[in-house]
């Protein structure tokens, strides 16, 4: 009889310990959740400005390599026609043939410009074919105190064509964040139909719009 009572008491005691542990775990979880809610409430909202926004309808959207030539070293491409502001870099293979082009400034032209290599004398010349289209250019400044990952920033044109800023800056970016006081020059293709009149930026639920010039 005494042994049964002892075993019964032991079982009840262990059960109480399990229940107590569950209660403590539940309290800890609620405390953690409350602290996260407090931290979130104390976190400053993003603050930023759209400094300017322009639609360029004659931007160079693509440069195809017609012939890679030979005898080049990695360098730059420019336009030999007009002063639209196009610029690009290129890479070469072992023979000095141009194998890839990266546009750094899309420029703005009334017709597709002639693209040439800047400042090199090759063994044989490369040729290129350019095409123009619509590009939106805007400068945005982080005026708040937050450092925001670029993947949390979205850009829209007339409420459509959602573009993630992280996708624009991902190539070659070692630090994909928007720092306090930093101004970003954003340029991206407008794939929708013209006319487009406004550009909007959304950062963690805070949105701002500007009329395109």
Secondary structure, 3 states (H helix, E strand, C coil): CHHHHHHHHHHHHHHHHHHHHHHHHHHHHHHHHHHHHHHHHHCCCCCEEEEEEEEEEEEEEEEEEEECCECCCCEEEEECCCCCCCEEEEEECCCCCEEEEEEEECCCCCCCCCEEECCCCCCECCEEEEEEEEEEEEEEEECCCCCEEHHHEEEEECCEEEEEHHHHHCCCCCCCEECCCCEEEEEEECCCCCCCCEEEEEECCEEEEEECC
